């Protein structure tokens, strides 16, 4: 299992001195979206652990905010100048960073995208990421099984709290959720958000708690009978729950989400979120460092898409749908517990 490999990194540190002498001249760069989001901090932790295991030099940089691609472009250029042979990057803007990445590749640098793809995907050598379509599908399948038990006889009345327009990761989660729920949905390669008569309202949250609250509050004003809420991530879910609570409707709607951060898993434990799909940023980065070392030593580049795993976390399991409880989720989560 790939996930086991990531958790085994800590144990492998005991033998890291074996690699130090032979790998000391290898330089790897990690560029994340921000240095404040727990997801990217966990990713950075995975890269640092991997660098320690292999005895390589790790350069790190991050944007000031999620959309700060300008800082990422500067980091790409400076890391290449510093001798990095592989760059691991979570692109803040799928298109804006592409010219800088292409220039780096032209100089022989291996580029691996972590978590988020570039546009076009061919701008990088490989993508190590969650299968976001599957993540959405898992929580959709959970909702399909749980809704008749939780709200028997009620038709689906859905609020979709999405990320932003034209965002591939957001579209994959959205459309996967709809497919899992048994509704007609676009495939994993589409950046369009599928619609359905059951969706009564939707809005963009940018993955933020405040926007999640505001979109949900607006939905409830127009459609107070919403009973199912899809959220792009757990901060948006927390905002949605707050809005439902303010309206006295927190027991009248089921919230589903994606991420598997510690705060989100705790919200599943407390019943605020019915289930979440947990992803593994530490795994992404640890595997990225492994691939970087393989390229530096043997000249073999990573290629294509590598699925870094996703797990359904729920304390009320549904028959026939594999899941783990919140204790298992807390053992693998990111952020403050």
Legacy VTK file of the C-alpha trace (Angstrom):
# vtk DataFile Version 3.0
C-alpha trace
ASCII
DATASET POLYDATA
POINTS 337 float
0.000 0.000 0.000
1.282 3.446 -0.895
-0.110 4.894 2.331
1.865 2.404 4.401
5.021 3.530 2.625
4.432 7.096 3.716
3.898 6.188 7.341
6.987 4.003 7.185
9.098 7.071 6.444
9.563 7.792 10.126
10.920 4.309 10.743
13.203 4.565 7.742
14.821 7.661 9.240
16.777 5.329 11.506
18.847 4.229 8.533
19.077 7.601 6.786
22.798 7.932 7.474
23.427 5.114 5.004
22.260 7.359 2.154
23.689 10.672 3.340
27.156 10.356 1.866
26.038 9.205 -1.596
23.048 11.567 -1.932
24.367 14.745 -0.333
24.790 16.466 -3.705
21.161 15.879 -4.746
18.944 18.971 -4.507
15.138 18.807 -4.636
12.652 21.682 -4.589
9.187 21.712 -3.017
6.832 24.567 -3.914
3.422 24.620 -2.232
0.488 27.011 -2.464
0.861 28.395 1.064
2.762 27.796 4.288
-0.355 28.267 6.429
-2.806 25.607 5.222
-2.415 22.403 7.340
-2.700 20.300 4.171
0.416 21.867 2.666
2.240 21.862 5.990
1.684 18.090 6.127
2.977 17.851 2.571
6.072 19.803 3.585
6.525 17.453 6.545
6.436 14.466 4.191
9.066 16.026 1.935
11.305 16.865 4.887
11.025 13.322 6.233
11.828 11.918 2.805
14.802 14.246 2.428
16.120 13.119 5.808
15.702 9.461 4.887
17.594 9.868 1.610
20.134 12.399 2.867
19.329 14.964 0.166
19.062 18.752 0.217
15.501 20.080 0.189
14.608 23.625 -0.874
11.115 24.838 0.041
8.963 27.793 -0.960
5.298 28.760 -0.891
2.966 31.447 -2.116
1.581 34.054 0.239
-1.955 32.846 -0.552
-3.632 30.152 -2.635
-3.638 32.153 -5.888
-0.102 33.577 -5.562
1.398 32.028 -8.686
3.885 34.898 -9.086
5.812 33.763 -6.004
5.762 30.208 -7.321
7.273 31.291 -10.637
10.082 33.095 -8.799
10.660 29.960 -6.692
10.816 27.745 -9.793
13.477 29.936 -11.350
15.548 30.307 -8.185
15.471 26.573 -7.389
16.581 25.653 -10.903
19.414 28.174 -10.569
20.331 26.561 -7.240
20.767 23.177 -8.927
17.510 21.375 -8.151
17.135 18.330 -10.391
13.471 17.781 -9.478
10.741 20.238 -8.534
7.649 19.107 -6.644
4.871 21.677 -7.002
1.238 22.254 -6.088
0.416 24.855 -8.748
-1.493 27.903 -7.515
-2.658 28.565 -11.051
-2.807 25.588 -13.402
-1.927 27.671 -16.465
0.144 30.601 -15.207
3.065 28.489 -13.945
3.330 26.391 -17.120
5.855 28.557 -19.057
8.260 28.549 -16.084
7.858 24.784 -15.700
8.500 24.243 -19.402
11.695 26.291 -19.161
12.822 24.152 -16.226
12.068 20.918 -18.080
14.046 22.200 -21.070
17.044 22.335 -18.722
16.561 18.696 -17.716
14.661 19.273 -14.488
12.023 16.681 -13.599
8.672 18.267 -12.657
6.134 16.432 -10.503
2.823 18.075 -9.648
1.450 17.201 -6.219
-2.276 17.301 -5.419
-3.320 19.621 -8.284
-2.739 19.156 -12.034
-1.408 21.744 -14.439
-3.262 22.787 -17.570
-2.224 21.124 -19.772
-1.375 18.074 -17.691
1.480 17.383 -20.132
3.343 20.406 -18.710
4.707 18.108 -15.981
6.333 14.694 -16.042
3.971 13.195 -13.479
1.088 13.935 -11.123
0.984 12.414 -7.629
-2.460 13.143 -6.237
-5.720 12.003 -4.753
-8.242 10.590 -7.207
-10.622 13.486 -6.587
-13.373 11.973 -8.714
-13.251 8.859 -6.553
-13.226 11.007 -3.396
-16.444 12.666 -4.513
-17.900 9.335 -5.571
-17.250 7.805 -2.143
-19.136 10.507 -0.255
-21.889 10.402 -2.887
-22.270 6.657 -2.375
-22.393 7.244 1.365
-25.148 9.834 0.954
-27.101 7.554 -1.372
-27.082 4.826 1.290
-27.528 7.048 4.351
-30.180 9.546 3.231
-33.109 7.052 3.113
-32.162 5.874 6.612
-31.693 9.374 8.031
-34.566 11.155 6.307
-36.946 8.357 5.209
-39.394 9.301 2.498
-37.798 12.670 1.776
-36.761 13.485 -1.802
-33.239 14.787 -2.307
-32.956 18.560 -1.976
-29.298 19.349 -2.493
-27.028 22.326 -1.910
-23.670 22.183 -3.721
-20.911 24.246 -2.090
-18.241 24.189 -4.786
-14.709 25.558 -5.103
-14.606 27.961 -8.057
-15.473 28.127 -11.742
-13.442 25.999 -14.150
-11.326 24.323 -11.455
-10.605 20.705 -12.415
-10.137 19.377 -8.865
-13.374 21.030 -7.774
-15.224 19.679 -10.806
-13.961 16.159 -10.192
-15.185 16.156 -6.595
-18.526 17.698 -7.594
-19.158 15.320 -10.495
-17.890 12.291 -8.592
-20.321 13.097 -5.782
-23.195 13.248 -8.239
-22.208 9.949 -9.819
-21.939 8.283 -6.411
-25.361 9.649 -5.535
-26.797 8.007 -8.639
-27.337 11.210 -10.623
-26.167 11.905 -14.161
-22.667 13.365 -14.059
-19.794 14.383 -16.313
-16.653 12.269 -16.332
-13.369 12.834 -14.537
-11.819 14.852 -17.371
-14.490 17.549 -17.388
-14.034 20.902 -15.670
-17.767 21.621 -15.999
-20.032 21.218 -12.969
-22.919 18.874 -13.747
-26.424 19.914 -12.776
-29.574 18.022 -11.799
-33.170 18.886 -10.796
-32.363 17.720 -7.260
-29.800 20.534 -6.879
-31.779 23.482 -5.532
-28.858 25.846 -5.019
-25.109 26.098 -5.447
-22.295 28.571 -4.950
-18.542 29.046 -4.915
-16.787 28.971 -1.539
-13.091 29.116 -2.549
-12.755 26.313 0.012
-13.084 28.830 2.863
-15.200 28.639 6.012
-16.698 32.130 5.742
-17.743 31.666 2.137
-19.133 28.237 3.029
-21.250 29.874 5.706
-22.450 32.646 3.412
-23.355 30.355 0.503
-25.230 28.011 2.831
-27.072 30.892 4.500
-28.183 32.199 1.108
-29.298 28.705 0.076
-31.415 28.357 3.210
-33.130 31.680 2.613
-34.255 30.514 -0.819
-34.704 26.824 0.017
-35.195 26.212 3.763
-35.942 22.534 3.100
-32.412 21.616 1.915
-31.594 18.158 3.320
-28.260 17.260 1.682
-25.162 19.454 1.491
-22.081 18.681 -0.603
-18.991 20.694 0.328
-15.707 20.961 -1.560
-13.700 20.655 1.659
-14.009 20.644 5.432
-13.572 24.386 6.084
-16.512 25.000 3.729
-18.380 22.234 5.569
-17.723 23.912 8.923
-19.161 27.152 7.563
-22.190 25.326 6.172
-22.852 23.683 9.532
-22.689 27.043 11.290
-25.273 28.475 8.879
-27.545 25.472 9.391
-27.160 25.817 13.154
-28.022 29.513 13.043
-31.180 28.630 11.129
-32.050 25.860 13.598
-31.701 23.257 10.858
-28.493 21.428 11.777
-30.528 18.228 12.378
-32.433 18.609 9.117
-29.586 18.248 6.619
-26.676 15.878 6.033
-23.251 17.353 5.203
-20.604 15.464 3.205
-17.064 16.640 2.533
-13.525 15.864 1.366
-10.062 16.294 2.892
-9.519 14.306 6.091
-7.897 17.082 8.096
-7.942 16.670 11.861
-10.557 19.403 12.342
-12.776 17.807 9.711
-12.425 14.310 11.156
-13.323 15.690 14.580
-16.413 17.250 13.005
-17.358 13.805 11.705
-16.881 12.426 15.220
-19.120 15.180 16.622
-21.814 14.545 14.011
-21.456 17.876 12.225
-20.266 16.134 9.049
-21.744 12.739 8.173
-18.671 11.475 6.314
-15.524 12.757 4.647
-13.068 11.366 2.101
-9.557 11.494 3.534
-6.549 12.259 1.355
-2.857 11.940 2.191
-0.575 14.931 1.500
2.327 13.367 3.394
2.201 10.398 1.019
2.238 12.653 -2.039
5.398 14.437 -0.934
7.207 11.347 0.365
6.612 9.562 -2.946
7.727 12.697 -4.773
11.051 12.712 -2.946
11.516 9.006 -3.727
10.959 9.745 -7.425
13.313 12.727 -7.291
16.120 10.607 -5.859
15.529 7.874 -8.453
15.849 10.449 -11.234
18.987 12.040 -9.794
20.713 8.675 -9.333
19.462 6.636 -12.269
18.082 9.145 -14.777
14.625 7.568 -14.697
11.785 10.076 -14.622
8.382 9.466 -13.095
5.520 9.572 -15.576
1.746 9.702 -15.726
-0.687 9.811 -12.835
-0.035 8.116 -9.484
-3.002 7.703 -7.139
-1.928 8.489 -3.566
-5.039 7.019 -1.969
-8.370 8.107 -0.503
-10.414 6.609 2.352
-14.020 7.149 3.410
-14.180 8.225 7.075
-17.502 7.721 8.879
-18.594 6.613 12.336
-21.875 5.252 10.955
-20.739 2.756 8.307
-23.082 1.842 5.467
-23.511 -1.801 4.357
-21.355 -2.720 1.388
-19.398 0.544 1.453
-15.849 0.218 2.855
-14.967 2.921 5.375
-12.879 3.600 8.466
-13.952 5.229 11.709
-12.814 8.596 13.022
-10.150 7.079 15.260
-8.426 5.709 12.161
-8.991 9.067 10.488
-7.364 10.928 13.378
-4.355 8.617 13.191
-3.752 9.747 9.598
-5.053 13.333 9.598
-3.236 16.636 9.093
-3.450 19.793 11.185
-3.998 20.280 14.916
-5.878 17.460 16.610
LINES 1 338
337 0 1 2 3 4 5 6 7 8 9 10 11 12 13 14 15 16 17 18 19 20 21 22 23 24 25 26 27 28 29 30 31 32 33 34 35 36 37 38 39 40 41 42 43 44 45 46 47 48 49 50 51 52 53 54 55 56 57 58 59 60 61 62 63 64 65 66 67 68 69 70 71 72 73 74 75 76 77 78 79 80 81 82 83 84 85 86 87 88 89 90 91 92 93 94 95 96 97 98 99 100 101 102 103 104 105 106 107 108 109 110 111 112 113 114 115 116 117 118 119 120 121 122 123 124 125 126 127 128 129 130 131 132 133 134 135 136 137 138 139 140 141 142 143 144 145 146 147 148 149 150 151 152 153 154 155 156 157 158 159 160 161 162 163 164 165 166 167 168 169 170 171 172 173 174 175 176 177 178 179 180 181 182 183 184 185 186 187 188 189 190 191 192 193 194 195 196 197 198 199 200 201 202 203 204 205 206 207 208 209 210 211 212 213 214 215 216 217 218 219 220 221 222 223 224 225 226 227 228 229 230 231 232 233 234 235 236 237 238 239 240 241 242 243 244 245 246 247 248 249 250 251 252 253 254 255 256 257 258 259 260 261 262 263 264 265 266 267 268 269 270 271 272 273 274 275 276 277 278 279 280 281 282 283 284 285 286 287 288 289 290 291 292 293 294 295 296 297 298 299 300 301 302 303 304 305 306 307 308 309 310 311 312 313 314 315 316 317 318 319 320 321 322 323 324 325 326 327 328 329 330 331 332 333 334 335 336
